[in-house]
Amino acid sequence: MKSTLVAAGLALGVTSMALAGNTWHEDGDAGNGVNGDAQATGTGPLAAIIGSTNGNVGDEVDAYCITVVDYVNFTASLSNAGTTFDTQIWLFDANGHLVSGNDDNPAGGLQSFLQAGPNDDGTPGLTANGTYIIAVSGFNNDPTDAAGADLAIQDTFQEQTGADGPGGANPLGGWGGGGATGDYEMTLTGVDGWVVPAPGALALLGVAGLAAGRRRRH
């Protein structure tokens, strides 16, 4: 394989973010979503998120809480000039369960692309509007459950995968760690708002030890 929340009542930490039109610019580390620390708050259309995973040693993932209002037309793309590394992109529901993930855009390149389901592995994918967590990681840094089991297995780099891994029935509990890092520019469609849910609205598993993910090379 290229291969949140915690107990009820956990307050979500919010790193300051600067809003510029329909684009969020990360200010500091956006957090990896495991501890209820997914970022972004506001209202109105959200067309892009710009940030970087550089320098976040041990936490090379950025997670954002978004509101999908038109799931049929939902897309999330890192295949933009502002993305400088081999990415992966992951979408989780409000309970931390994996909805979809992708490594390499089927249209080409090492950046990532998601759209509404069904996923290529037969899992449902995105089928409803609502609150979701979207996360950017680098190649080889994959989501796991609290015991370190992979949530997804990608048969090909271009596959849009669902929760078909040994830990797929469980919520996000950690990340494989390491992987590529760099700057990213994520463009979005079907997202007309972004929120940080009230404490207890998300049900993260809590802090899990980072598990060494299986590795393979391009």
N, CA and C of each residue as an Amber inpcrd file, in Angstrom:
protein
   654
   0.8310000  -1.1910000   0.0000000   0.0000000   0.0000000   0.0000000
   0.8620000   1.2360000   0.0000000   0.5610000   2.1760000  -0.9470000
   1.2060000   3.4640000  -0.8920000   0.5130000   4.1210000   0.2350000
   0.7430000   2.9910000   0.2010000   0.2680000   3.0340000   1.3900000
   1.6300000   2.5730000   1.8020000 -12.1610000  12.3960000  14.4830000
 -11.2140000  12.0390000  15.3590000 -12.0260000  12.3560000  16.5380000
 -13.7830000  12.7170000  18.8210000 -13.1380000  12.2650000  18.4550000
 -12.6410000  11.4080000  19.5360000 -11.8280000  11.9640000  20.2940000
 -11.4000000  11.3230000  21.5230000 -12.6630000  11.2230000  22.3530000
 -12.6510000  11.0780000  23.5580000 -13.8580000  10.9240000  24.3560000
 -14.8020000  12.0890000  24.1550000 -16.0540000  11.8670000  24.4590000
 -17.0480000  12.9210000  24.3130000 -16.6340000  14.1400000  25.1150000
 -16.8750000  15.3100000  24.5110000 -16.5690000  16.5420000  25.2140000
 -15.2150000  17.1110000  24.9000000 -14.4390000  16.4480000  24.0070000
 -13.1270000  16.9910000  23.6440000 -13.3100000  18.3000000  22.8930000
 -12.6030000  19.3240000  23.2960000 -12.6480000  20.5980000  22.5870000
 -11.6730000  20.5510000  21.4380000 -12.0780000  21.0990000  20.2920000
 -11.2220000  21.1070000  19.1230000 -10.2910000  22.3000000  19.1780000
  -8.9740000  22.0450000  19.0200000  -8.0000000  23.1250000  18.9850000
  -8.0000000  23.7790000  17.6240000  -7.9020000  25.0810000  17.5640000
  -7.9540000  25.7900000  16.2930000  -6.7190000  26.6510000  16.1270000
  -5.8710000  26.2920000  15.1580000  -4.7460000  27.1420000  14.8050000
  -5.2650000  28.3330000  14.0190000  -4.7030000  29.5020000  14.2070000
  -5.1940000  30.6830000  13.4980000  -4.9840000  30.5120000  12.0120000
  -5.9940000  30.8690000  11.2440000  -5.9560000  30.7780000   9.7980000
  -6.3690000  32.1280000   9.2320000  -5.7930000  32.5030000   8.1140000
  -6.1140000  33.7920000   7.5060000  -6.9930000  33.5660000   6.2840000
  -8.1570000  34.1660000   6.2670000  -9.0930000  34.0030000   5.1720000
  -8.8450000  35.0660000   4.1110000  -8.7030000  34.6230000   2.8470000
  -8.5280000  35.5510000   1.7260000  -9.5120000  35.1540000   0.6500000
 -10.6610000  35.8310000   0.5790000 -11.6780000  35.4620000  -0.3750000
 -12.1900000  34.0630000  -0.0770000 -12.1010000  33.1810000  -1.0670000
 -12.5550000  31.8110000  -0.9130000 -11.4030000  30.8520000  -0.6480000
 -10.2850000  31.3780000  -0.1980000  -9.1030000  30.5460000   0.0140000
  -8.6270000  30.6550000   1.4540000  -8.3680000  29.4980000   2.0830000
  -7.7230000  29.4850000   3.3980000  -6.2260000  29.3550000   3.2170000
  -5.4730000  30.1960000   3.9150000  -4.0190000  30.1010000   3.9540000
  -3.6170000  29.6070000   5.3430000  -2.9770000  28.4590000   5.3910000
  -2.5600000  27.9070000   6.6760000  -1.5950000  28.8560000   7.3800000
  -1.7860000  29.0090000   8.6860000  -0.8910000  29.8070000   9.5120000
  -0.4610000  28.9510000  10.6840000   0.6880000  28.3120000  10.5890000
   1.0900000  27.3290000  11.5760000   0.7100000  25.9300000  11.1070000
   0.8220000  24.9670000  11.9960000   0.5300000  23.5810000  11.6620000
  -0.9570000  23.3140000  11.8280000  -1.5980000  22.8480000  10.7700000
  -3.0420000  22.6230000  10.8130000  -3.4400000  21.4140000  11.6360000
  -2.4860000  20.5910000  12.0810000  -2.8350000  19.4120000  12.8530000
  -3.2030000  18.2490000  11.9550000  -3.2030000  17.0310000  12.4950000
  -3.4210000  15.8460000  11.6640000  -4.7900000  15.2210000  11.8340000
  -5.6760000  15.8440000  12.5950000  -7.0360000  15.3600000  12.7260000
  -7.2390000  14.3030000  13.7820000  -6.1840000  13.6880000  14.2880000
  -6.3330000  12.5880000  15.2400000  -6.8120000  13.0760000  16.5910000
  -6.3880000  14.2420000  17.0070000  -6.7220000  14.7540000  18.3350000
  -7.8420000  15.7860000  18.3010000  -8.6550000  15.7440000  17.2660000
  -9.7170000  16.7250000  17.1490000  -9.2180000  18.0830000  16.7290000
  -8.0450000  18.1310000  16.0730000  -7.4340000  19.4170000  15.7720000
  -7.5110000  19.7820000  14.2970000  -8.5010000  19.2610000  13.5850000
  -8.6960000  19.6870000  12.2000000  -9.0270000  21.1680000  12.1590000
  -8.5170000  21.8640000  11.1580000  -8.6110000  23.3230000  11.1040000
  -9.6570000  23.8010000  10.1120000  -9.9620000  25.0840000  10.1800000
 -10.8050000  25.8650000   9.2770000 -12.1370000  26.1480000   9.9270000
 -12.5010000  27.4200000   9.9350000 -13.7990000  27.8270000  10.4710000
 -14.2810000  29.0540000   9.7180000 -15.5580000  29.0870000   9.3930000
 -16.1040000  30.2180000   8.6670000 -17.3400000  29.8090000   7.9050000
 -17.8310000  30.7060000   7.0660000 -19.0140000  30.4410000   6.2580000
 -18.7700000  30.9270000   4.8450000 -19.6090000  30.4650000   3.9290000
 -19.4880000  30.8730000   2.5400000 -18.6890000  29.8820000   1.7270000
 -18.5970000  30.1100000   0.4180000 -17.9140000  29.1740000  -0.4670000
 -16.4440000  29.0060000  -0.0950000 -15.9700000  27.7840000  -0.1560000
 -14.5630000  27.4900000   0.0620000 -14.0310000  26.8380000  -1.2040000
 -13.1780000  27.5650000  -1.9210000 -12.6880000  27.1020000  -3.2120000
 -11.2870000  26.5200000  -3.1570000 -10.4910000  26.8730000  -2.1290000
  -9.1080000  26.4020000  -2.0930000  -8.5570000  26.4770000  -0.6810000
  -7.5890000  25.6120000  -0.4150000  -6.8190000  25.6310000   0.8290000
  -5.3470000  25.5620000   0.4470000  -4.5510000  26.4690000   0.9870000
  -3.1210000  26.5240000   0.6810000  -2.3380000  26.3460000   1.9740000
  -1.3570000  25.4690000   1.9490000  -0.5620000  25.2350000   3.1430000
   0.7060000  24.4770000   2.8310000   1.3410000  23.9630000   3.8860000
   2.5960000  23.2310000   3.7250000   2.7350000  22.2290000   4.8540000
   3.2430000  21.0380000   4.5220000   3.5620000  20.0400000   5.5440000
   5.0440000  20.0550000   5.8820000   5.8160000  20.9530000   5.3030000
   7.2490000  21.0500000   5.5950000   7.4730000  21.4030000   7.0560000
   8.4400000  20.7460000   7.6720000   8.8470000  21.0990000   9.0180000
   8.0130000  20.5000000  10.1320000   6.9360000  19.7870000   9.7770000
   6.0710000  19.2210000  10.8000000   6.5400000  17.8090000  11.1600000
   7.7540000  17.6820000  11.6780000   8.3480000  16.3860000  11.9440000
   7.4890000  15.5970000  12.9260000   7.1210000  14.3750000  12.5350000
   6.2550000  13.5540000  13.3520000   4.7850000  13.8500000  13.1580000
   4.4680000  14.8830000  12.3940000   3.0740000  15.2650000  12.1390000
   2.9970000  15.8470000  10.7340000   3.3640000  15.0220000   9.7480000
   3.4650000  15.4970000   8.3720000   2.1190000  15.4030000   7.6490000
   1.0380000  15.7330000   8.3500000  -0.3170000  15.6870000   7.8040000
  -1.0380000  16.9700000   8.1910000  -1.7980000  17.5380000   7.2570000
  -2.6490000  18.6900000   7.5510000  -4.0950000  18.2900000   7.3170000
  -4.9550000  18.5180000   8.3170000  -6.3620000  18.1300000   8.2400000
  -7.2600000  19.3430000   8.4100000  -8.3500000  19.3730000   7.6550000
  -9.2830000  20.4940000   7.6580000 -10.7100000  19.9710000   7.7430000
 -11.5340000  20.6790000   8.4910000 -12.9460000  20.3470000   8.6130000
 -13.7220000  21.1460000   7.5730000 -14.4820000  20.4500000   6.7240000
 -15.2160000  21.1230000   5.6560000 -16.6850000  20.7160000   5.6930000
 -17.5210000  21.5400000   5.0900000 -18.9370000  21.2260000   4.9310000
 -19.2270000  21.0100000   3.4510000 -19.5870000  19.8000000   3.0940000
 -19.9580000  19.4760000   1.7190000 -21.4480000  19.7320000   1.5600000
 -21.8110000  20.5900000   0.6040000 -23.2200000  20.9190000   0.3910000
 -23.7330000  20.4380000  -0.9630000 -22.8340000  19.9830000  -1.8230000
 -23.2200000  19.4670000  -3.1420000 -22.3360000  18.2660000  -3.4430000
 -22.6420000  17.1390000  -2.7680000 -21.7130000  15.9990000  -2.8380000
 -21.6060000  15.4110000  -4.2300000 -22.6700000  15.5240000  -5.0310000
 -22.6190000  14.9690000  -6.3890000 -21.5180000  15.6180000  -7.2010000
 -21.2990000  16.9030000  -6.9770000 -20.2890000  17.6490000  -7.7220000
 -19.0260000  17.9020000  -6.9080000 -18.8620000  17.1850000  -5.8020000
 -17.6760000  17.3740000  -4.9780000 -16.4170000  16.8940000  -5.6930000
 -15.3700000  17.7260000  -5.6440000 -14.0240000  17.3190000  -6.0370000
 -13.0270000  17.9800000  -5.0990000 -11.8970000  17.3270000  -4.9340000
 -10.7670000  17.8920000  -4.1970000  -9.5170000  17.5300000  -4.9710000
  -8.7700000  18.5280000  -5.3930000  -7.6190000  18.2870000  -6.2540000
  -6.3760000  18.9610000  -5.7020000  -5.2750000  18.2110000  -5.7040000
  -3.9580000  18.7630000  -5.3860000  -3.0990000  18.8950000  -6.6280000
  -3.6900000  18.6750000  -7.7860000  -2.9380000  18.7290000  -9.0450000
  -2.8530000  20.1630000  -9.5480000  -2.1760000  20.9880000  -8.7720000
  -2.0640000  22.4040000  -9.0760000  -0.6080000  22.8430000  -9.0000000
  -0.3160000  23.9830000  -9.6080000   1.0650000  24.4680000  -9.6470000
   1.6250000  24.7010000  -8.2550000   0.7540000  24.9860000  -7.2870000
   1.2140000  25.2630000  -5.9340000   1.5600000  24.0310000  -5.1160000
   1.3620000  22.8370000  -5.6760000   1.6780000  21.5960000  -4.9680000
   3.0200000  21.0790000  -5.4480000   3.9470000  20.8610000  -4.5080000
   5.3520000  20.6370000  -4.8800000   5.8680000  19.2480000  -4.5430000
   4.9980000  18.3270000  -4.0550000   5.5050000  17.0240000  -3.6330000
   4.5090000  15.9260000  -3.9950000   4.9110000  14.6780000  -3.7850000
   4.0970000  13.5030000  -4.0740000   3.0780000  13.3460000  -2.9540000
   1.8230000  13.7080000  -3.2340000   0.7960000  13.8250000  -2.2060000
  -0.0910000  12.5910000  -2.1160000  -0.8380000  12.5550000  -1.0200000
  -2.0240000  11.7200000  -0.8770000  -3.1180000  12.6000000  -0.2670000
  -4.3660000  12.2630000  -0.5590000  -5.4890000  13.0280000  -0.0210000
  -6.5230000  12.0510000   0.5190000  -7.1020000  12.3930000   1.6920000
  -8.0010000  11.4890000   2.3990000  -9.2270000  12.2470000   2.8870000
 -10.4020000  11.6310000   2.7380000 -11.6520000  12.2190000   3.2130000
 -12.2570000  11.2900000   4.2600000 -12.5640000  11.8560000   5.4460000
 -13.1560000  11.1080000   6.5480000 -14.5060000  11.7090000   6.9000000
 -15.4390000  10.8680000   7.3870000 -16.7050000  11.4190000   7.8440000
 -16.5350000  12.0370000   9.2350000 -17.6300000  12.5480000   9.7870000
 -17.5540000  13.2660000  11.0590000 -17.2280000  12.3600000  12.2330000
 -17.2920000  11.0390000  12.0420000 -16.9210000  10.0950000  13.0810000
 -15.5210000   9.5320000  12.8760000 -14.7940000  10.0770000  11.8970000
 -13.4280000   9.6480000  11.6610000 -13.2730000   8.4360000  10.7750000
 -14.3500000   7.9380000  10.1670000 -14.2490000   6.7820000   9.2840000
 -13.8490000   7.2300000   7.8750000 -12.9570000   6.4750000   7.2640000
 -12.4790000   6.8220000   5.9310000 -13.5890000   6.6920000   4.8980000
 -13.7550000   7.7290000   4.0900000 -14.7210000   7.7370000   2.9950000
 -14.0260000   7.4240000   1.6790000 -12.9360000   8.1420000   1.3870000
 -12.2050000   7.9670000   0.1380000 -10.7690000   8.4280000   0.3180000
  -9.8880000   7.9040000  -0.5030000  -8.5020000   8.3520000  -0.5310000
  -7.8990000   8.1360000  -1.9020000  -6.8860000   8.9260000  -2.2250000
  -6.1980000   8.7790000  -3.5040000  -4.7440000   9.1900000  -3.3620000
  -3.8870000   8.4890000  -4.1080000  -2.4670000   8.8280000  -4.1660000
  -2.1860000   9.6650000  -5.4100000  -2.2890000   9.0490000  -6.5740000
  -1.9610000   9.7360000  -7.8210000  -3.2020000   9.9450000  -8.6790000
  -3.3910000  11.1620000  -9.1560000  -4.5020000  11.5070000 -10.0340000
  -4.5140000  10.5810000 -11.2510000  -5.6330000   9.9130000 -11.5520000
  -5.7010000   9.0640000 -12.7390000  -5.3900000   9.8120000 -14.0360000
  -5.5770000  11.1370000 -14.0320000  -5.2780000  11.9300000 -15.2220000
  -3.7870000  12.1420000 -15.4260000  -2.9690000  11.7580000 -14.4150000
  -1.5220000  11.8830000 -14.5490000  -0.9000000  12.6850000 -13.4240000
   0.3680000  12.4280000 -13.1690000   1.1160000  13.1600000 -12.1560000
   1.1120000  12.4600000 -10.8100000   1.9150000  12.9970000  -9.8880000
   2.0770000  12.4100000  -8.5630000   1.1820000  13.0640000  -7.5250000
   0.3550000  14.0400000  -7.9310000  -0.5540000  14.6840000  -7.0050000
  -1.8930000  13.9410000  -7.0000000  -2.8040000  14.3640000  -6.1390000
  -3.9710000  13.5510000  -5.7970000  -5.2770000  14.2340000  -6.1760000
  -6.3170000  13.3790000  -6.3550000  -7.6260000  13.8760000  -6.7890000
  -8.7120000  12.9860000  -6.2110000  -9.7740000  13.5980000  -5.6740000
 -10.9350000  12.8650000  -5.1730000 -12.2000000  13.4160000  -5.8070000
 -13.1790000  12.5100000  -5.9740000 -14.5060000  12.9260000  -6.3960000
 -15.5350000  12.0630000  -5.6690000 -16.8170000  12.3820000  -5.8620000
 -17.8630000  11.6230000  -5.1980000 -17.8150000  10.1610000  -5.6280000
 -18.3150000   9.2700000  -4.7490000 -18.2700000   7.8300000  -4.9710000
 -19.0950000   7.3880000  -6.1610000 -19.0050000   6.0680000  -6.4720000
 -18.3590000   5.0200000  -5.6960000 -16.8450000   4.9970000  -5.9130000
 -16.1300000   4.4200000  -4.9350000 -14.6940000   4.2640000  -5.0720000
 -14.3670000   3.1140000  -6.0250000 -13.1160000   3.0760000  -6.4720000
 -12.6960000   2.0550000  -7.4220000 -12.7130000   0.6510000  -6.8270000
 -12.6430000   0.5380000  -5.5080000 -12.6330000  -0.7830000  -4.8680000
 -14.0300000  -1.2840000  -4.5330000 -15.0680000  -0.5500000  -4.9650000
 -16.4430000  -0.9690000  -4.7280000 -17.0640000  -0.4250000  -3.4670000
 -16.2840000   0.2630000  -2.6230000 -16.8540000   0.8960000  -1.4360000
 -17.6450000   2.1380000  -1.8530000 -18.5990000   2.5880000  -1.0320000
 -19.5550000   3.6150000  -1.4840000 -18.9430000   4.9500000  -1.8470000
 -17.9130000   5.3890000  -1.1320000 -17.3840000   6.7300000  -1.3570000
 -18.3170000   7.7770000  -0.7830000 -18.2010000   9.0020000  -1.2870000
 -19.0070000  10.1200000  -0.7850000 -20.4170000  10.0330000  -1.3560000
 -21.4200000   9.9270000  -0.4780000 -22.8020000   9.7530000  -0.9210000
 -23.7760000  10.7180000  -0.2580000 -23.2840000  11.6760000   0.5370000
 -24.1950000  12.5800000   1.2330000 -23.4820000  13.8730000   1.5980000
 -24.2530000  14.9420000   1.7010000 -23.7200000  16.1990000   2.2120000
 -23.4710000  16.0810000   3.7070000 -22.6600000  16.9870000   4.2430000
 -22.4160000  16.9940000   5.6700000 -21.0300000  17.4720000   6.0230000
 -20.6590000  17.2380000   7.2780000 -19.3650000  17.6390000   7.7980000
 -18.3560000  16.5220000   7.5930000 -17.1810000  16.8790000   7.0640000
 -16.1290000  15.9100000   6.7730000 -14.7790000  16.4770000   7.1920000
 -13.8200000  15.5840000   7.3500000 -12.4270000  15.9650000   7.5470000
 -11.6700000  15.6020000   6.2790000 -10.9400000  16.5540000   5.7120000
 -10.1060000  16.2760000   4.5510000  -8.6560000  16.4990000   4.9420000
  -7.8100000  15.5480000   4.6020000  -6.4170000  15.5690000   5.0650000
  -5.4590000  15.3810000   3.9050000  -4.3330000  16.0840000   3.9830000
  -3.2540000  15.9850000   3.0060000  -2.0720000  15.3040000   3.6790000
  -1.5710000  14.2350000   3.0690000  -0.3520000  13.5850000   3.5400000
   0.5590000  13.3440000   2.3400000   1.7820000  12.9130000   2.6240000
   2.7090000  12.5780000   1.5630000   2.6800000  11.0960000   1.2390000
   3.2030000  10.7430000   0.0640000   3.3340000   9.3450000  -0.3220000
   3.9750000   8.5480000   0.8100000   3.3510000   7.4010000   1.1290000
   3.8120000   6.4810000   2.1590000   3.3590000   6.8550000   3.5670000
   2.5980000   7.9140000   3.7250000   2.0800000   8.2790000   5.0430000
   0.5740000   8.0500000   5.0340000   0.1730000   6.8580000   5.5120000
  -1.1960000   6.3970000   5.3400000  -1.9640000   6.3950000   6.6550000
  -3.3010000   6.5600000   6.6040000  -4.1000000   6.5570000   7.8300000
  -4.2350000   5.1520000   8.4100000  -4.2190000   5.0790000   9.7480000
  -4.3560000   3.8150000  10.4460000  -5.4260000   3.9380000  11.5330000
  -5.8190000   2.7890000  12.0830000  -6.6650000   2.8360000  13.2680000
  -5.7870000   2.9640000  14.5040000  -6.3760000   2.9050000  15.6800000
  -5.6220000   3.1220000  16.9070000  -4.5830000   2.0390000  17.1550000
  -4.7910000   0.8590000  16.5700000  -3.8410000  -0.2420000  16.7340000
  -2.7670000  -0.2550000  15.6600000  -2.8060000   0.7070000  14.7460000
  -1.8030000   0.7940000  13.6980000  -2.1440000   0.0350000  12.4380000
  -3.3740000  -0.4910000  12.3220000  -3.7770000  -1.2140000  11.1090000
  -4.2150000  -0.2280000  10.0380000  -3.7970000  -0.4580000   8.7980000
  -4.1250000   0.4340000   7.6940000  -5.6310000   0.4840000   7.4580000
  -6.1540000   1.6860000   7.2220000  -7.5670000   1.8390000   6.9020000
  -7.8670000   1.4570000   5.4640000  -6.8770000   1.5790000   4.5770000
  -7.1130000   1.3410000   3.1540000  -5.9620000   0.5630000   2.5470000
  -6.2800000  -0.1470000   1.4720000  -5.2770000  -0.8180000   0.6540000
  -5.4570000  -0.3280000  -0.7760000  -4.4140000   0.2550000  -1.3400000
  -4.4740000   0.7580000  -2.7040000  -3.7850000  -0.2280000  -3.6320000
  -4.5560000  -0.8350000  -4.5180000  -3.9930000  -1.8050000  -5.4510000
  -3.1430000  -1.1390000  -6.5260000  -3.4850000   0.0980000  -6.8630000
  -2.6850000   0.8840000  -7.8060000  -2.5360000   2.2830000  -7.2370000
  -1.5320000   3.0120000  -7.6970000  -1.3260000   4.3720000  -7.2310000
  -2.4950000   5.2720000  -7.6220000  -3.1550000   4.9770000  -8.7540000
  -4.2260000   5.8330000  -9.2690000  -5.5970000   5.5030000  -8.6690000
  -5.7090000   4.4300000  -7.9230000  -6.9970000   4.0170000  -7.3820000
  -7.5680000   5.0450000  -6.4090000  -8.8760000   5.2960000  -6.5310000
  -9.5840000   6.0000000  -5.4630000 -10.1120000   4.9140000  -4.5290000
  -9.5500000   4.8510000  -3.3420000  -9.8160000   3.7470000  -2.4360000
 -10.7840000   4.1370000  -1.3410000 -11.3810000   3.1250000  -0.7430000
 -12.2070000   3.3200000   0.4340000 -11.6130000   2.5830000   1.6100000
 -12.4400000   2.3270000   2.6040000 -11.9760000   1.7020000   3.8440000
 -11.9510000   0.1850000   3.6890000 -11.0220000  -0.3100000   2.8460000
 -10.9470000  -1.7370000   2.5610000  -9.7250000  -2.3940000   3.1960000
  -9.0500000  -1.6970000   4.0930000  -7.8820000  -2.2490000   4.7560000
  -8.2490000  -3.0340000   6.0030000  -7.2640000  -3.6550000   6.6480000
  -7.5350000  -4.4530000   7.8550000  -8.1220000  -3.6400000   8.9990000
  -7.8690000  -2.3360000   9.0320000  -8.4550000  -1.4760000  10.0520000
  -9.6020000  -0.6410000   9.5410000 -10.1080000  -0.9550000   8.3500000
 -11.0800000  -0.0970000   7.6920000 -12.3970000   0.1000000   8.4140000
 -12.7730000  -0.8190000   9.2700000 -14.0300000  -0.6720000  10.0040000
 -13.9140000   0.3140000  11.1520000 -12.7080000   0.7370000  11.4440000
 -12.4630000   1.5970000  12.6090000 -12.1990000   3.0410000  12.1990000
 -12.3680000   3.9860000  13.1180000 -12.0600000   5.3930000  12.8250000
 -10.5620000   5.6460000  12.7570000 -10.2320000   6.8120000  12.2530000
  -8.8460000   7.2590000  12.2120000  -8.2690000   7.2920000  13.6160000
  -7.0910000   6.6490000  13.7780000  -6.4410000   6.6600000  15.0800000
  -4.9940000   7.0560000  15.0160000  -4.4260000   7.2280000  13.8080000
  -3.0270000   7.6020000  13.6610000  -2.6320000   7.6210000  12.2050000
  -1.3450000   7.8460000  11.9770000  -0.7840000   7.8810000  10.6280000
   0.4910000   7.0520000  10.6120000   0.8150000   6.5130000   9.4410000
   2.0140000   5.6980000   9.3240000   3.2730000   6.4670000   9.6350000
   3.2570000   7.7780000   9.3970000   4.4040000   8.6310000   9.7080000
   5.3630000   8.7570000   8.5440000   6.1250000   9.8330000   8.5670000
   7.1160000  10.0730000   7.5170000   6.4500000  10.4150000   6.1980000
   7.0820000  10.0000000   5.1190000   6.5400000  10.2920000   3.7990000
   7.0180000  11.6140000   3.2630000   6.6270000  11.8910000   2.0240000
   7.0120000  13.1240000   1.3560000   6.3620000  14.3270000   2.0270000
   7.0040000  15.4830000   1.9610000   6.4550000  16.7240000   2.4940000
   6.6610000  17.8520000   1.4910000   5.9310000  18.9340000   1.6790000
   6.0890000  20.0850000   0.7990000   4.8890000  21.0050000   0.8680000
   4.8310000  21.9260000  -0.0950000   3.7330000  22.8800000  -0.1930000
   2.5840000  22.2690000  -0.9920000   1.3690000  22.7160000  -0.7060000
   0.2220000  22.2130000  -1.4590000  -0.7980000  23.3190000  -1.6810000
  -1.5530000  23.1530000  -2.7490000  -2.7050000  23.9910000  -3.0600000
  -3.8540000  23.0580000  -3.4180000  -4.8560000  23.0020000  -2.5680000
  -6.0080000  22.1390000  -2.7850000  -7.1730000  22.9630000  -3.3210000
  -7.7200000  22.5890000  -4.4570000  -8.9230000  23.2370000  -4.9730000
 -10.1180000  22.3350000  -4.7110000 -11.2560000  22.9650000  -4.4110000
 -12.4510000  22.2400000  -3.9910000 -13.6640000  22.6950000  -4.7800000
 -14.5890000  21.7700000  -5.0480000 -15.9140000  22.1060000  -5.5530000
 -16.9430000  21.3890000  -4.6960000 -18.1340000  21.9440000  -4.6290000
 -19.1880000  21.3510000  -3.8220000 -19.0780000  21.6540000  -2.3400000
 -18.1650000  22.5500000  -1.9680000 -17.9480000  22.9190000  -0.5670000
 -18.3050000  24.3920000  -0.4170000 -19.4370000  24.6780000   0.1880000
 -19.8990000  26.0560000   0.3180000 -19.8040000  26.5780000   1.7340000
 -19.1320000  25.8320000   2.5930000 -18.9230000  26.2960000   3.9530000
 -17.8740000  25.4370000   4.6240000 -17.3230000  25.9110000   5.7170000
 -16.3520000  25.1170000   6.4650000 -16.5440000  25.4350000   7.9330000
 -16.4060000  24.4370000   8.7800000 -16.7760000  24.6000000  10.1740000
 -15.8010000  23.8770000  11.0790000 -15.7500000  24.2950000  12.3210000
 -15.2020000  23.4700000  13.3970000 -16.4040000  23.0560000  14.2400000
 -16.7430000  21.7710000  14.2910000 -17.9400000  21.3380000  15.0290000
 -17.8190000  21.6390000  16.5180000 -18.9610000  21.7100000  17.1740000
 -18.9790000  21.9160000  18.6170000 -18.3250000  20.7310000  19.3210000
 -17.7730000  20.9470000  20.5140000 -17.1660000  19.8290000  21.2520000
 -18.1180000  18.6470000  21.3610000 -17.5950000  17.4470000  21.0680000
 -18.4030000  16.2410000  21.1420000 -19.0950000  15.8970000  19.8430000
 -19.0900000  16.8210000  18.8570000 -19.7540000  16.5360000  17.5950000
 -18.9810000  15.5140000  16.7860000 -17.6650000  15.4990000  16.9400000
 -16.8470000  14.4830000  16.3120000 -16.4660000  13.4510000  17.3560000
 -16.1470000  12.2600000  16.9210000 -15.8750000  11.1720000  17.8600000
 -14.5430000  10.5200000  17.5720000 -13.4700000  11.2390000  17.7690000
 -12.1470000  10.7040000  17.4440000 -11.7390000   9.6030000  18.3940000
 -10.9170000   8.7370000  17.9210000 -10.4270000   7.6350000  18.7330000
  -9.4310000   8.0760000  19.7860000  -8.7580000   9.1510000  19.5630000
  -7.7460000   9.5630000  20.5130000  -6.3590000   9.3490000  19.9710000
  -5.3860000   9.6770000  20.7910000  -4.0010000   9.5900000  20.3570000
  -3.6120000   8.1370000  20.2140000  -3.0800000   7.7880000  19.0470000
  -2.5960000   6.4300000  18.8180000  -1.1250000   6.5000000  18.4840000
  -0.3990000   5.4740000  18.8490000   1.0090000   5.4290000  18.4850000
   1.1670000   5.3610000  16.9820000   2.1500000   6.0470000  16.4520000
   2.3630000   6.0100000  15.0130000   2.8700000   4.6380000  14.6210000
   2.2190000   4.0710000  13.6320000   2.6050000   2.7400000  13.1680000
   3.4140000   2.8820000  11.9010000   4.3800000   2.0130000  11.7450000
   5.1840000   2.0360000  10.5270000   4.3730000   1.4670000   9.3900000
   4.0140000   2.3120000   8.4180000   3.2200000   1.8630000   7.2790000
   4.0780000   1.0860000   6.3070000   3.4240000   0.1970000   5.5910000
   4.1470000  -0.5260000   4.5550000   4.6020000   0.4290000   3.4760000
   5.7190000   0.1550000   2.8670000   6.3320000   1.0730000   1.9090000
   6.4570000   0.4330000   0.5330000   6.2780000   1.2450000  -0.4580000
   6.6470000   0.8570000  -1.8040000   7.0110000   2.0970000  -2.5710000
   7.7660000   1.9510000  -3.6110000   8.2950000   3.0990000  -4.3180000
   7.6020000   3.2630000  -5.6610000   7.5930000   4.5310000  -6.1310000
   7.2050000   4.7800000  -7.5160000   8.2540000   4.1580000  -8.4130000
